Amino acid sequence: VQLQASGGGLVQTGGSLRLHCEASGLIFTNYAMGWFRQAPGKEREFVAATTWNDGKRLYADSVKGRVTISRDDAKNTVYLQMNSLKPEKTAVYYCAGRRSPYTLALGTTAMWYDLWGQGTQVTVSS
């Protein structure tokens, strides 16, 4: 079972990035998926999440209107589209999953998730 995050990189202030997280070794449609980020010296914080059927999405207040989470079950992939990026959004971004089918329950804390990817670095230059 593995989550592989990619799509990070260096972008200028105001730019956009689309992160990918591909899952393998599991039944993807049974999993709620989320994105977190962790800046140097700070705790890991919630960014966005979606339920097993994409029937419910949650966003951190700090990213609403600039971030969109989505999933493509045919590709076992969850995406995080980030627009209007600012330097303070520089962090390692992690995708996470939890087997949670047939429910709209969705976690915003790291403890709720039991499967993690390796992270992808996003750097926003000023």
ROSE-4610 file (N, C-alpha, C; in Angstrom, 1 decimal, always signed):
// ROSE-4610
residu = [V/V/V/Q/Q/Q/L/L/L/Q/Q/Q/A/A/A/S/S/S/G/G/G/G/G/G/G/G/G/L/L/L/V/V/V/Q/Q/Q/T/T/T/G/G/G/G/G/G/S/S/S/L/L/L/R/R/R/L/L/L/H/H/H/C/C/C/E/E/E/A/A/A/S/S/S/G/G/G/L/L/L/I/I/I/F/F/F/T/T/T/N/N/N/Y/Y/Y/A/A/A/M/M/M/G/G/G/W/W/W/F/F/F/R/R/R/Q/Q/Q/A/A/A/P/P/P/G/G/G/K/K/K/E/E/E/R/R/R/E/E/E/F/F/F/V/V/V/A/A/A/A/A/A/T/T/T/T/T/T/W/W/W/N/N/N/D/D/D/G/G/G/K/K/K/R/R/R/L/L/L/Y/Y/Y/A/A/A/D/D/D/S/S/S/V/V/V/K/K/K/G/G/G/R/R/R/V/V/V/T/T/T/I/I/I/S/S/S/R/R/R/D/D/D/D/D/D/A/A/A/K/K/K/N/N/N/T/T/T/V/V/V/Y/Y/Y/L/L/L/Q/Q/Q/M/M/M/N/N/N/S/S/S/L/L/L/K/K/K/P/P/P/E/E/E/K/K/K/T/T/T/A/A/A/V/V/V/Y/Y/Y/Y/Y/Y/C/C/C/A/A/A/G/G/G/R/R/R/R/R/R/S/S/S/P/P/P/Y/Y/Y/T/T/T/L/L/L/A/A/A/L/L/L/G/G/G/T/T/T/T/T/T/A/A/A/M/M/M/W/W/W/Y/Y/Y/D/D/D/L/L/L/W/W/W/G/G/G/Q/Q/Q/G/G/G/T/T/T/Q/Q/Q/V/V/V/T/T/T/V/V/V/S/S/S/S/S/S]
num = [1/1/1/2/2/2/3/3/3/4/4/4/5/5/5/6/6/6/7/7/7/8/8/8/9/9/9/10/10/10/11/11/11/12/12/12/13/13/13/14/14/14/15/15/15/16/16/16/17/17/17/18/18/18/19/19/19/20/20/20/21/21/21/22/22/22/23/23/23/24/24/24/25/25/25/26/26/26/27/27/27/28/28/28/29/29/29/30/30/30/31/31/31/32/32/32/33/33/33/34/34/34/35/35/35/36/36/36/37/37/37/38/38/38/39/39/39/40/40/40/41/41/41/42/42/42/43/43/43/44/44/44/45/45/45/46/46/46/47/47/47/48/48/48/49/49/49/50/50/50/51/51/51/52/52/52/53/53/53/54/54/54/55/55/55/56/56/56/57/57/57/58/58/58/59/59/59/60/60/60/61/61/61/62/62/62/63/63/63/64/64/64/65/65/65/66/66/66/67/67/67/68/68/68/69/69/69/70/70/70/71/71/71/72/72/72/73/73/73/74/74/74/75/75/75/76/76/76/77/77/77/78/78/78/79/79/79/80/80/80/81/81/81/82/82/82/83/83/83/84/84/84/85/85/85/86/86/86/87/87/87/88/88/88/89/89/89/90/90/90/91/91/91/92/92/92/93/93/93/94/94/94/95/95/95/96/96/96/97/97/97/98/98/98/99/99/99/100/100/100/101/101/101/102/102/102/103/103/103/104/104/104/105/105/105/106/106/106/107/107/107/108/108/108/109/109/109/110/110/110/111/111/111/112/112/112/113/113/113/114/114/114/115/115/115/116/116/116/117/117/117/118/118/118/119/119/119/120/120/120/121/121/121/122/122/122/123/123/123/124/124/124/125/125/125/126/126/126]
x = [+0.9/+0.0/+0.9/+0.6/+1.5/+0.8/+1.2/+0.7/+2.0/+1.9/+3.1/+2.7/+3.2/+2.9/+3.9/+3.4/+4.3/+3.7/+4.4/+3.9/+4.4/+5.1/+5.7/+6.8/+7.3/+8.3/+8.4/+9.2/+9.4/+8.5/+7.8/+6.8/+6.9/+6.6/+6.6/+5.3/+5.4/+4.2/+3.1/+1.9/+0.8/+0.6/+1.6/+1.5/+0.7/+0.6/-0.2/+0.6/+0.1/+0.7/-0.5/-0.3/-1.2/-0.5/-0.8/-0.2/-1.0/-0.2/-0.8/-0.5/-1.4/-1.1/-1.7/-0.8/-1.3/-1.2/-2.3/-2.4/-2.2/-1.6/-1.4/-1.6/-2.0/-2.1/-3.3/-4.3/-5.5/-6.7/-7.9/-9.1/-9.4/-9.0/-9.0/-10.4/-11.4/-12.7/-13.3/-12.5/-12.9/-12.3/-11.5/-10.6/-11.0/-11.2/-11.2/-9.7/-9.5/-8.2/-8.0/-6.8/-6.6/-5.2/-5.0/-3.7/-3.4/-2.2/-1.6/-0.3/+0.1/+1.4/+2.1/+3.5/+4.3/+5.4/+5.5/+6.5/+7.6/+8.9/+10.0/+9.7/+9.9/+9.7/+8.2/+7.3/+5.9/+5.3/+4.1/+3.3/+2.7/+2.4/+1.7/+0.2/-0.2/-1.6/-2.4/-3.7/-4.7/-4.8/-5.0/-5.3/-6.6/-6.9/-8.1/-8.3/-9.6/-9.9/-11.2/-11.3/-12.5/-12.9/-14.2/-14.7/-14.4/-14.7/-14.5/-15.2/-16.3/-17.1/-17.1/-16.2/-16.1/-17.4/-18.2/-19.5/-19.4/-18.3/-18.1/-16.6/-16.4/-15.0/-14.9/-13.7/-13.5/-12.2/-12.1/-10.9/-10.6/-9.3/-8.9/-9.3/-9.7/-10.2/-9.1/-7.8/-6.8/-6.6/-7.2/-7.0/-8.3/-9.4/-10.7/-10.6/-11.1/-11.1/-9.9/-8.8/-7.5/-7.1/-7.7/-7.3/-8.5/-8.3/-9.4/-8.8/-9.5/-9.2/-10.1/-9.6/-10.4/-9.8/-10.5/-10.0/-10.5/-9.6/-9.9/-9.8/-10.9/-10.9/-10.3/-10.5/-10.0/-8.5/-7.9/-6.4/-5.9/-6.7/-6.3/-5.5/-6.0/-5.2/-6.1/-5.5/-6.2/-5.3/-5.9/-5.2/-5.4/-4.5/-4.6/-4.2/-5.2/-4.9/-4.8/-3.6/-3.4/-3.1/-3.9/-3.7/-3.4/-2.9/-2.5/-1.6/-0.6/+0.3/+1.1/+1.4/+2.1/+3.3/+4.3/+5.6/+5.3/+4.3/+4.0/+3.4/+3.1/+2.6/+3.7/+4.9/+6.1/+6.1/+6.1/+6.0/+6.2/+6.4/+6.3/+4.8/+4.2/+2.8/+2.7/+1.8/+1.7/+0.2/+0.1/-1.3/-1.5/-2.7/-3.0/-4.3/-4.5/-5.7/-6.2/-7.5/-8.1/-9.2/-9.3/-10.3/-11.6/-12.5/-13.7/-14.9/-15.3/-16.3/-17.7/-18.6/-20.1/-20.4/-19.5/-19.8/-19.2/-19.9/-19.4/-18.5/-18.1/-17.2/-15.9/-15.3/-14.1/-13.2/-12.0/-11.1/-10.3/-10.0/-9.2/-7.9/-7.7/-6.5/-5.7/-4.4/-3.5/-3.8/-4.2/-4.5/-5.6/-6.5/-7.6/-7.2/-6.0/-5.6/-4.5/-4.5/-3.6/-2.7/-2.8/-1.9/-1.3/+0.0/+0.7/+1.6/+1.7/+2.7/+3.9/+4.9/+6.3/+6.4/+5.5/+5.6/+6.2/+5.8/+6.4/+6.6/+7.8/+8.2/+7.6/+6.9/+6.4/+7.1/+7.8/+8.5/+7.9/+7.5/+6.9/+7.9/+8.4/+9.4/+8.7/+9.3/+8.7/+9.2]
y = [-1.2/+0.0/+1.2/+2.1/+3.3/+4.5/+5.7/+6.9/+7.6/+8.1/+8.7/+10.1/+11.1/+12.5/+13.1/+14.0/+14.6/+16.0/+16.7/+18.0/+19.2/+19.1/+20.2/+20.9/+22.0/+22.7/+24.1/+24.9/+26.3/+27.2/+28.1/+28.9/+30.3/+31.3/+32.7/+33.0/+34.1/+34.6/+34.8/+34.3/+34.5/+33.4/+32.5/+31.3/+30.2/+29.1/+28.0/+26.7/+25.7/+24.4/+23.4/+22.2/+21.1/+19.9/+19.6/+18.4/+17.1/+16.0/+14.7/+13.8/+12.9/+11.8/+10.5/+9.6/+8.4/+7.2/+6.5/+5.4/+4.1/+3.2/+1.8/+0.8/-0.4/-1.5/-1.4/-0.6/-0.5/-0.2/-0.4/-0.1/+1.4/+2.2/+3.7/+4.2/+3.6/+4.2/+3.9/+3.2/+3.0/+4.1/+5.0/+5.8/+7.3/+7.9/+9.4/+9.8/+11.0/+11.5/+12.9/+13.2/+14.6/+15.1/+16.4/+17.0/+17.8/+17.7/+18.5/+19.2/+20.1/+20.8/+21.0/+21.0/+21.3/+22.2/+23.4/+24.3/+24.1/+24.5/+24.3/+24.8/+24.0/+24.4/+24.5/+24.1/+24.2/+22.8/+22.7/+21.5/+21.3/+20.0/+19.7/+20.2/+20.9/+21.4/+21.0/+20.9/+20.5/+21.5/+21.0/+21.9/+21.6/+20.3/+20.0/+18.5/+18.0/+16.6/+16.4/+15.1/+14.7/+13.3/+13.0/+11.7/+10.7/+9.4/+8.3/+8.5/+9.1/+9.3/+10.7/+11.5/+13.0/+13.7/+13.1/+13.7/+14.9/+15.0/+16.1/+16.5/+17.8/+18.3/+19.4/+19.3/+20.3/+21.0/+22.3/+23.1/+23.9/+24.1/+25.0/+26.4/+27.2/+28.5/+29.4/+29.1/+29.9/+29.6/+28.6/+28.3/+28.4/+28.6/+28.6/+29.7/+29.2/+30.1/+30.1/+29.5/+29.4/+28.0/+27.0/+25.6/+24.8/+23.8/+22.8/+21.4/+20.6/+19.1/+18.4/+17.4/+16.6/+15.2/+14.2/+12.9/+12.3/+11.4/+10.6/+9.2/+8.5/+7.2/+6.2/+6.5/+5.7/+5.7/+6.7/+6.8/+6.6/+6.3/+6.2/+7.4/+8.6/+9.8/+10.9/+11.6/+12.8/+13.9/+15.1/+16.3/+17.4/+18.3/+19.6/+20.7/+21.4/+22.6/+23.8/+24.5/+25.7/+26.9/+27.9/+29.1/+30.3/+31.4/+32.6/+32.3/+31.5/+31.1/+32.3/+32.2/+33.2/+32.5/+33.3/+32.7/+31.9/+32.4/+31.7/+30.3/+30.0/+28.6/+27.7/+28.1/+27.2/+26.2/+24.9/+23.8/+22.5/+21.4/+20.1/+19.7/+19.3/+18.9/+17.4/+16.9/+15.5/+15.1/+14.0/+13.4/+12.3/+12.1/+11.1/+10.5/+9.3/+8.5/+7.8/+7.5/+6.7/+5.9/+4.6/+3.7/+4.1/+4.7/+5.3/+5.3/+4.1/+4.0/+4.3/+4.7/+4.8/+5.7/+6.7/+7.7/+9.1/+10.1/+11.5/+12.0/+11.1/+11.5/+11.9/+13.0/+13.5/+14.2/+13.8/+14.4/+15.5/+16.4/+17.6/+17.6/+16.5/+16.3/+15.2/+15.3/+14.2/+12.9/+12.9/+11.6/+10.8/+11.5/+10.7/+9.9/+10.2/+9.5/+8.4/+7.3/+6.2/+5.8/+6.5/+6.2/+7.6/+7.6/+8.9/+8.7/+9.7/+9.7/+10.4/+10.4/+10.9/+12.4/+13.1/+14.6/+15.1/+16.3/+16.9/+18.4/+18.9/+20.3/+21.3/+22.3/+23.5/+24.7/+25.4/+26.6/+27.8/+28.8/+30.0/+31.2/+31.7/+32.8/+34.1/+35.1/+36.4/+37.3]
z = [+0.0/+0.0/+0.0/-0.9/-1.1/-1.6/-1.1/-1.7/-2.2/-3.5/-4.1/-4.5/-3.8/-4.1/-5.1/-5.9/-6.9/-7.3/-8.1/-8.7/-8.0/-6.9/-6.2/-7.1/-6.6/-7.3/-6.8/-7.6/-7.3/-8.2/-7.6/-8.3/-7.7/-8.6/-8.1/-7.4/-6.6/-5.9/-7.0/-6.6/-7.5/-8.5/-8.6/-9.5/-9.0/-9.8/-9.5/-9.6/-8.9/-9.0/-8.8/-9.4/-9.2/-8.7/-7.5/-6.9/-7.2/-7.3/-7.6/-6.4/-6.2/-5.2/-5.8/-6.2/-6.8/-5.8/-5.6/-4.6/-5.3/-4.6/-5.2/-4.0/-4.4/-3.4/-2.5/-2.9/-2.1/-3.1/-2.5/-3.3/-3.1/-4.0/-3.9/-3.6/-4.1/-4.0/-2.5/-1.7/-0.3/+0.6/+0.0/+0.9/+0.8/+2.0/+2.0/+1.9/+1.2/+0.9/+1.4/+1.8/+2.3/+1.9/+2.1/+1.9/+3.1/+3.5/+4.6/+4.2/+5.0/+4.7/+6.0/+5.8/+7.0/+6.6/+7.2/+7.0/+8.0/+7.7/+8.6/+10.0/+11.0/+12.4/+12.8/+12.0/+12.3/+12.3/+12.9/+12.9/+11.5/+11.3/+10.1/+10.2/+9.1/+9.2/+8.0/+8.3/+7.3/+6.2/+4.9/+3.8/+3.2/+2.8/+2.2/+2.3/+2.1/+2.1/+1.3/+0.9/+0.2/+0.6/+0.6/+1.0/-0.1/+0.2/-0.7/-2.0/-2.0/-3.3/-3.8/-3.2/-3.6/-3.3/-2.4/-2.1/-1.1/-0.5/+0.5/+0.5/+0.5/+0.5/+1.6/+2.3/+3.3/+3.0/+3.4/+3.2/+4.4/+4.6/+5.7/+5.4/+6.4/+6.1/+5.4/+5.7/+5.1/+3.6/+3.0/+1.6/+0.8/+1.4/+0.7/-0.4/-1.6/-2.7/-3.6/-3.0/-3.8/-4.0/-3.4/-3.5/-3.8/-4.7/-5.0/-4.9/-4.2/-4.1/-5.0/-5.7/-6.6/-6.7/-7.2/-7.4/-8.7/-9.2/-10.4/-10.0/-9.8/-9.3/-10.4/-11.6/-12.7/-12.7/-12.1/-12.1/-10.7/-9.7/-8.3/-7.8/-8.2/-7.9/-7.3/-6.4/-5.8/-6.2/-6.4/-6.9/-5.9/-5.9/-5.2/-6.1/-6.6/-7.4/-6.5/-6.6/-5.8/-6.7/-6.4/-7.2/-6.3/-6.9/-6.1/-5.0/-5.2/-4.2/-3.6/-2.3/-1.5/-0.9/-0.6/+0.0/+1.3/+2.1/+3.4/+3.2/+1.9/+1.6/+1.3/+1.4/+1.2/+2.3/+1.8/+2.8/+2.0/+2.8/+2.2/+2.3/+1.2/+1.1/+1.1/+2.0/+2.1/+1.8/+1.1/+0.9/+1.9/+2.3/+3.3/+3.0/+3.5/+3.3/+4.5/+4.5/+5.5/+4.9/+5.1/+4.6/+5.3/+4.5/+5.1/+4.1/+3.6/+2.6/+3.2/+2.3/+2.6/+3.8/+4.0/+5.0/+4.6/+5.1/+4.8/+5.9/+6.8/+7.9/+7.2/+7.7/+7.1/+8.1/+8.2/+9.2/+8.8/+9.7/+9.4/+10.3/+11.0/+11.8/+11.3/+11.5/+11.0/+11.6/+12.8/+13.5/+12.9/+12.2/+11.6/+10.4/+9.8/+8.7/+9.1/+8.4/+8.7/+7.6/+6.5/+5.4/+4.9/+4.7/+4.3/+3.1/+2.3/+1.2/+1.8/+0.9/+1.3/+1.3/+0.7/+0.6/-0.6/-1.0/-2.2/-1.8/-2.1/-1.7/-2.6/-2.0/-2.7/-2.2/-3.1/-2.7/-3.5/-2.8/-3.4/-3.2/-4.3/-4.2/-4.2/-3.5/-3.5/-4.6]
